[in-house]
Amino acid sequence: MPKLNETFDATQYEVKQVFEPLPAGWYNVAVTGSDTFLTKSGTECLKLELTVLDGEHANRKLWENLNLWHTNPTAVQIAQQTLAAICTSINRTRIQDTEELHGQPLQAKVSVDTDPTYGVRNSIKGWRAADGKVTPIQSAQPATSSAPEAQPAAKATPPWLKRG
């Protein structure tokens, strides 16, 4: 049996409460963390940590996993659409780093689902701006100008898009 290097005193620590899933509905949230992890299939996945900003459930966490580098093109398309919805909800059309999402208020539509593996849990079904308005994605239209178009400077691919 493993011995501890010192006596552990459980009275010195706060016991974390077990949280039930949040009730379904719209919540004011902000992205407060982002990272990648390997899925069971071995593909890399982007994980966004969200924090509820106010109300009865303030400071509770939610997570959104985006399969931006999956081998299934449909999974990638869904992840890209979700990331686009998040970006437009914070009035950003282009990002180079997921840290650009951090701290920006928006709203997430949370549902309560039953997963055969994990049981009852939350999932996010929609995104909108912090003021409650859904922001449509604007396609980039070339500017009309008589001047020759400037060539954009070459930019390095951000690390979070370099996944294979």
N, C-alpha and C positions, 0 to 999 in steps of 0.2 A: 504494500500500500504506500502511495506517495505521502511523504511528510512535507508539511509546509515549513518554510524557513523561519516563520514566526507565528505566533498565535493570531488567528483571524478572529476579530470581534465584529460580529454581524450587527451589533447595536450602533456601530459607528457609520452605518450606511443607510440611506433611504431605500426602502424597498419599492421598486417601480411597480406602478399600478398596471393591471392588465387592461388594455383598451379594447372596447368593442368597436366595430366599424362605425364610422360617422353615419348619421342618417342621410338618406339621399337628398340632394338639393344642390343649389349653387353656393359656392364658398369663395370668399376673397382670399387669394393665396399669392405666394411669391415663390419663385424657384430659389431655393437656398443652398443647393448643392448639385453637383453633376460629376459623374464618373462613368467609367466603362467597366464591364465585367464580361466574362465568357459564359455563354449559355450552355445548356446541357449538350447541344449539338456542336459546340466548339466555335460558334461565331461570336463576334464581339457585339455588344449591345450597349447603348447609351442609357444610363439611369439618371433620371432627374428627381431630386428630392424637393418636395413642395411643403411649405409651412402655411397653415391656416393663420390668417392675419388678425382676425377679430372674432367677436361673438363668444358663445358658450364653448366652442371648440378651439379657441385661439391656442396657437403653438402646437397643435396636433400635426402630425406628418402624414403625407401621402406620397406615393411614388408613381412615376410614369416611366416605363421601359420602352425604348424606341429601337427597333431592329433595323437601324440604318445600313448595316453591313451584312445582312442575312443572305443566304443563298437563294431564298424564295423571293422572286421579284415582287409578288403581291405584298409580302411582309414589309419589304423596303418601301413600297409605295405608300402603304398605310402609315409607316413611321414618318416618311417625308411630309405627308399631309398633316399629320399631328404636329410635327415641328413647325410647319408653315402656319397652322392655326395658333400655336403659342406665340410665334414671332409677330404675326399681325395683331394679335391681341395686346401686345405691348408696343405696337406701332413701329415695329422693326421689319424691314423687308429683306435685309441681308445681315448675316452674322458670320464671324470668322472663328469665334470661340464661344463655347457654351457659357462661359462666365459673363458674357454680354446679356444673358437672360436673368442672371442673379439679381435679386432684390427688386425686380420690376413687378408691380402689382397687376394682377389679372384675376379673372374668375374661372373656376373649374366646376363643371357639372359632375357631381359625384353620384355614383349608384352603388347599391349594395348587391353583390353577386355571390353565388355559391359556387366555389371551386371544388371539384372532386378531391383534389390533393390537399388544399389549404383551408377548406371550409368557407365560412362566410367572411367576405372581405370587400374592401372598396375597390372600385375601378373608376376611371375618369372617362366620361362619355362626351364631353364637349368643353370648349374654351370660348371665352369672350373677353372683351376689354373690361377693365376695372369699373367703368361706368355702366356696365351691363349691355353695351352695344356690341353686336357681332360685326367684326370688321372684315369685309370681303377682301380676298387676295387680289391685288392689282397686278396684272401682267405688265412686264416692262415694255414700254413702247419707245421705239427710237425717237429721239428728239429731231424735229425738223429744223434744219439750219443750212444756210448757204456756205458756212465755213466748213473746211474739211474736218472730218471726225477725228478727234484725238484718240490715239491708241492708249488703252489703259496700261498702266505700269504692271509688269509681271509681279504677281503676288505669290508668296509661298503658300502651299496647301496647308491649312491648319491641321495640327496633329490629330484632331478628332475626326477628320475626314480621310486620313491616310490609311484607314483600315482596309484590309483586303477582303 
